[in-house]
Amino acid sequence: MNKLLSAVIPAAALILPSCGIKESPTPVTAVSDVTQRISYFASHGWEAEEISERDITVPAEFSDTYLEYVRMQDKQGLPLRKYAGRAAKLFVYEIKNYSPDNMKMLAELIVCDDTAAASMIYSEDGVSLRMPVS
């Protein structure tokens, strides 16, 4: 019996920390310059060309419509919720290597504190097709 306990206790010590009791922090994706932003998309298989940027404010409270977007960011592991109410930059890109039914595809990247806070790929009309970057 002592041999069994001496084998189980060390094994439990290795297994318990990975049981999901404590959530690990979201990795930070640095995107402070155009090269890093293009590399962010390339790391997910997208060829992107930056076409515009503008200053925005992430909503302090998320409407029902915006919540769908926020959930997409949660699934990608991006920290948009952390930046609620904060100033940010919105960068828009043209996607060069994906054009279903000859639709022009765009991508967006919201950057706050030089960190990727949110991203999405979408059809030019904004409604036909919307999907996560990753």
C-alpha positions in Angstrom: 0.0 0.0 0.0 2.8 2.4 0.8 4.3 1.8 -2.6 1.0 2.7 -4.2 0.7 6.0 -2.2 4.3 6.9 -3.0 3.6 6.5 -6.7 0.2 8.3 -6.6 1.2 11.4 -4.7 3.9 12.5 -7.1 1.7 11.8 -10.1 -1.1 13.9 -8.5 1.3 16.7 -7.9 2.1 16.8 -11.7 -1.6 16.4 -12.8 -3.4 18.8 -10.5 -1.8 22.1 -11.7 -3.1 21.3 -15.2 -6.7 20.7 -14.1 -7.7 24.2 -15.2 -8.3 25.5 -11.7 -6.4 28.7 -12.5 -6.7 30.3 -15.9 -3.4 31.2 -17.6 -3.0 34.7 -18.9 -3.8 35.4 -22.6 -0.6 35.7 -24.6 0.3 39.2 -25.8 0.6 39.6 -29.5 2.8 42.7 -30.1 1.6 44.6 -33.2 3.2 48.0 -32.8 4.3 48.5 -36.4 3.2 47.6 -39.8 5.6 44.6 -40.2 4.3 43.0 -36.9 0.7 43.6 -38.0 1.3 42.0 -41.4 3.1 39.1 -39.7 0.2 38.6 -37.4 -2.1 37.9 -40.3 0.6 35.8 -42.1 1.0 33.6 -39.0 -2.6 32.6 -39.6 -2.2 32.0 -43.3 -3.5 35.4 -44.6 -1.8 37.6 -47.1 -2.8 41.1 -46.0 -2.1 44.6 -47.3 -2.8 47.5 -44.9 -5.2 50.0 -46.5 -6.3 52.3 -43.6 -6.2 53.1 -40.0 -8.2 55.3 -37.6 -8.6 56.0 -34.0 -11.5 54.4 -32.2 -12.8 53.8 -28.7 -13.7 50.3 -27.6 -17.2 50.5 -26.2 -17.3 50.6 -22.4 -20.4 48.4 -22.4 -21.0 45.8 -25.2 -24.4 45.9 -26.9 -26.0 42.6 -27.9 -24.7 43.0 -31.5 -21.2 43.8 -30.3 -21.2 40.8 -27.9 -21.1 38.4 -30.9 -17.9 40.1 -32.0 -16.5 40.0 -28.4 -17.2 36.3 -28.2 -15.3 35.7 -31.4 -12.3 37.5 -29.8 -12.6 35.4 -26.7 -12.5 32.2 -28.9 -9.3 33.5 -30.6 -7.7 34.3 -27.3 -7.7 38.0 -27.9 -8.2 40.4 -24.9 -10.9 42.8 -26.3 -12.9 42.7 -23.0 -9.8 44.0 -21.1 -9.8 47.2 -23.3 -13.5 48.1 -22.8 -13.8 51.9 -22.8 -10.2 52.5 -23.9 -8.8 54.3 -26.9 -7.5 52.1 -29.7 -6.5 52.0 -33.4 -8.5 50.2 -36.0 -6.4 48.9 -38.9 -8.1 47.6 -42.1 -6.5 45.3 -44.6 -7.3 43.8 -47.9 -6.9 40.0 -48.0 -5.0 39.0 -51.1 -5.2 35.1 -50.9 -8.9 34.5 -50.3 -11.8 35.5 -52.4 -14.8 33.2 -52.3 -17.2 33.8 -55.2 -14.9 36.7 -56.2 -15.8 38.7 -53.1 -13.3 41.2 -52.0 -12.3 40.3 -48.4 -11.1 42.6 -45.8 -9.6 42.1 -42.3 -9.5 44.3 -39.3 -7.2 44.5 -36.4 -7.9 46.5 -33.2 -4.7 47.5 -31.4 -4.5 48.8 -27.9 -1.3 49.4 -26.0 0.6 48.0 -29.1 -1.2 44.7 -28.5 -3.7 42.8 -30.8 -7.0 43.2 -29.0 -9.4 42.0 -31.7 -9.3 40.8 -35.3 -11.7 39.5 -37.9 -11.9 38.6 -41.6 -15.0 39.7 -43.5 -16.5 40.3 -46.9 -16.4 43.9 -48.2 -20.2 44.3 -47.7 -19.6 43.5 -44.0 -22.4 40.9 -43.6 -22.0 38.1 -46.2 -19.1 36.5 -44.5 -17.5 37.1 -41.1 -14.9 34.8 -39.5 -12.0 34.8 -37.0 -8.5 35.3 -38.2 -7.2 32.2 -36.4 
